[in-house]
Amino acid sequence: MEKEPHKDKGWVWRGLILVIMALVLAAVLISFRKYFHRSNSSEANAHQVVDKYANALSIAMQFFDVQKSGKLVNNKIAWRGDSALGDGSEVNLDLSRGMYDAGDHVKFGFPMAFTATVFSWAILEYGNHMNMVNELDNAHESLKWITDFLINAHPSENVLYIQVGDPKLDHTCWERPEEMTGKRLLTQVNASYPGTDVAAESAAAMAAASLVFKAIDSAYSGTLLKHAKQLFKFADSYRGSYSISIPGVQDFYNSTGFLDELLWASAWLYHATGDKSYLTYVSANGNAFANWGNPSWFSWENKLAGVQVLYTYMSRSCMYSRILAFRC
């Protein structure tokens, strides 16, 4: 059985703004639904509560517009413009889209992919509430901005570009992304330098997003699913942490293991395809990979709690309902 280091509970907070905003968005939506239903007894109060949470949701959604890289379409932020238009050009790829991580100009693929996964989950669960306050189209647009990048970053089955920009150099200056002039370093994982963690997270992101776009753009959904399947196979076949293959990432988004990402990706692929081999993969490897039944916090680096919630939902299993406070 594959071994990996124990998940480190002492990781240090860094520039996690993009990831945090995805989680904030989910929290706002949960609160929106809770208070909307509670307030049905008072129409005036209901409107007041809905307006407050609608405003919070709108502000949260604006953050994704602020972080966009590339040639902006329907730009809603007056002080943002086109940037990083040449990203990927030296390898004949268009990596101009995607989102900057925080106040810097680096596109870190690992947390960006996790953002897309959680964002997709939020849309799937609360898309009707987003639609009520005219934010669903914006959500689709922002999600696609990330998944367009992920598709282009996966030019062949066993190659995935996982970072654009040199964070050490980038963090020595403070400038607008529209004014960048330096060379943009490209970093990839492949069969010789594997990155199971980041490849599996990217697979999860595209599988989850394929569900979001299935009823909107079936061709795009199919493309996402094709890449998700290929990336999961790559991640599982060439096992190794990207932090070991590329030591330079350890100073920024260090990964302490990859088995949770394999379960996470497989769970989302089952959700997207209905192929029971993916569900079997999760159930067969859960105990060995994930210390089943004892999840810690959910984050870009540890998906065990998310896997167990998703697995319980999809399998309709009561096995972990007490731990997860689920009603079966």
N, C-alpha and C positions, 0 to 999 in steps of 0.2 A: 504493500500500500504506500502511496506517495506520502512523504513526510514534508512538512514545511515548518518554519519558525512559528512559535506561538504569537498570536496577535498582540501587539504591544499596546497596552492601555495608557501609555504615557506619552503619546505623540503630541507634538507641540502645534498649537494653532498658528497658521500662517495666513497668507492672503487668500482665504477661503470664501471670498465674497460671492462668487458665482454660485458655488454649491449652497452657501447659506441662503441665498435668495430663493433658490429652488425649494428649500425646506420651508422658508418663511411663506412662500406662495401657497404651499400645501396647508400650512397652519391657518392662514387667512381663510382659505376655502372651507376647511373643517369648521372654523368658527362661524363663517358665513352661513353654512347650512344649519348649524346648531341653533343659532340665534334667530334665523328666519323661521324655523319651525316652532321655536318657543314663543315667538311674538305673534302668532296667528290670532291670538285672542284679542289683540288690540291692533286694529289696522293702522292707526297713526304711529304707534310705537314700532310696528313692523316696518313701515316705510323708513322711519328714522334709523333703525338698526341696519336695514338693508343698505341705505345710503352710506352709512359709515363704513361698512365692510366692502361695499362696492368701490369706495374711494381708496381704501387700503389695498384692494386687489389691483386697481388701476395703477397706483404708485409702484407696487411691486412689479407689475408687468413692464413699466417704463424702464426699470433697471436693465432688463435684457436688451432693450433698444440702445441704451447707453453703451453696453459692452460689445456691440457688434463690430466685427472687422469686415473689410471688403468694400465693394461698391454698394452703397446703401440704397435701398428701395423703399419708397414711402417713408422716408426719414421723418420721424416725429420729434427729434431732438435737435433744436436749432443750432447748438454749439458743436454738434458732431458732423463729420464729413467722411468722405471716402478715405480708406487707409489700407495699407498692406496689400495693395493690388497685385504685387509681384510675388507674393508668397507661393512657393512651390515651383516657380517658373524654371529654376535651374534643373529640375528633374521632369519638366514638361507636365506638371500637374497644377491645377488651380486649387490652391489651399488658402485662397483669400478670405473665404467666409469663416465661420466659427466665431467664437467670442473670446475676448481677452479675459484673463483670469480675475484681475482685480484692478488696481490702479497702474499696473504695469502693462506691457504690450506683448506678453508671452501667451501663446495658446497651448496650455497644458492639456493633452488629450485625455488623460485619466480622469481628472475631476470634471472635465467638460462632458465626457461621455456619461458619467454618473448624473450630472445635472440633467442631461437629456432623458435618462431613464426615469428619474424621479418626476421630471416635468411631464413626461408621457403618462405616468401613473396618475398624476394629479388631473390631467385632462380626461383620462378614461373614467376616473371616479367622480369628478366634479365639473365635467364639461358643460352640463346643463346649467349649472350655476354661473359659470363663466359667460355662457350665452345670454343669460338673463340680464347681465350688466354690460353686454356688448364687448366682451373681452376675448371671446373664443377665437375669433379670426386672428387677433393679435397673438394669442397663444400658439396657434398653428404656425403662424409666420415665424415666430421666434424659435420654435422647436425645429422647423425645417432649416433655419439658418445654421443650426448645429449639425443636423443630420446630413445636409449637403456637404459640409466639411468632412464628416466621417466617411461618407461614400467616396469622395475624392481622395481621402487619405488612405484608402485601401485599394491600391491599383492592381494588385494580384493577390492570389489566395493566401500566400504566406508572407505578405509584406503589409505593414501598417505604420504609417507615419504618426507618431504619438506626441510630437512637440514641434512648435514653430517658434523660433527665437532663442537667444542665449540668455537665460535668466540672470546669470552672474553679471554679464555686461549690461543687460537691460536695467538691472536694479542699481546701477551706478549713476543713472541719469534720470531726470524728470522732464518729460516733454509730452506733447500731445501726439497721439498715434498718427494723426494726419501729417506730422512733420518728420516722421522717421526716415532716415536716409541710410542707415547701416545695413550690413548683410544680415539676412535672416537665416539662422542656423536651422537645419532640418534634422530631426532625430527619428529613427525608425527602429522597429523590432522586426525580426524575421526568423527563419528556421535556424540560423547560426547564432543569433542573439535573441532568444525568445523573450516574450513578455506576456505570459499567460494572463496575468492580472488585468493589464490594460486591454488586451485583445478580447478577453471574455467580457469585460465591462462594456466595450464597444459593441460586442454582439448583443448584450442585453439591451443597450440603448436602441439599437436598430430594430430588434425584435419588438420592443415595447412601442416604438414609434410606428412600426408597421401596422399595429392595431389602431393607432390614432388616425392614420391616413387611409385606412382600408376602405372606408365609405366615401372618402373625399376624392382620392386619386389612387385607384387600384393599381395602376402601373408603377407609381412611385412606391407604394406599399410593397409590391412584389420585389422591387429593386432592393429595398431595405431588408427584406426577409432573406433574399439571396445572399447579401453581404453578411447578415447575422449568422446564417448557417455556416458559411465559409470561415468566418472568424472564430466561431465556437470550435470547429474542427481543428483549425490552426492552433488555437489556445490549448486544446486538450492533447493534441498530438505532439506538440513541442513545448513541454512544460518547463517553466522557469520564470522567476520573478524578473520584471524589467529593472528592478533596483539592483539586481545582481548583474544582469547583462549590460546595464548602462549605469555605472556607479554615480555619475554626475547628477542623476535625478534624486538621489538620497537626501540632498540638502533642501529639497523643495517638497515634492510629493512622494515620499518614501513609502514603499509597499512592504508590509511585513508578512505577506502571504498571498496565495492566489486561489486556494481551494474554495473559499467563499464565493469568489467571482465565477468559478466554474458552475457552482450550484445555481447562482443568481442568473447566469446566462441561460442555463438549461431550463430553469423554471419559466423564464420569459419566452423561450422558444416553444415550450409546450403550450403556454398561453396563446401564442400567436399562431401555432400550426395545428394543435390538437394531436400531434404525433406522440404517442405514448412512450416511445423510446426516451424522450426527454424527461418525462415524468418518472420513468423507471430509473434514469440516471440520478435524479435527485433523491428518490426514496432509497436507492441502493447505496448511495455514498453519503447520505446525510449524517449518520453517526460518526463515520470515520473522518469526514471532512469538516464537520461543523459543530461537534459536541452538541448534537441535537437536544433541544429542550432547555438549553442554558444560554440564550442569546444575550449579548451585551448591547451597548448602544449601536444605533444605526448611523453609518457615516459613509463618506466616499471611500474609506479604506476598510470598512467592515460591514458587509451586507448580510450577516447571518440572521439578524432579526427580520430583515426584509424578506429573506428567502423563506423563513418559517411562516410568516404571515401569508405570503403569496402561495406557498405550497398548501397550507391549510385551506385557503380559499379555493384553489383550483382542484384539489383532490377531494374536497368536501370531507376532509378527515377531522375527526374530533380528537385525534391523538394529542394535539398540543393546544386544544381550545382553552383549557384552564390557564395555561401559561400565558396565552395570548389574549385572554379575556374575550374569546370569541363565543358566540352563541351558535351551536350547531343544530 
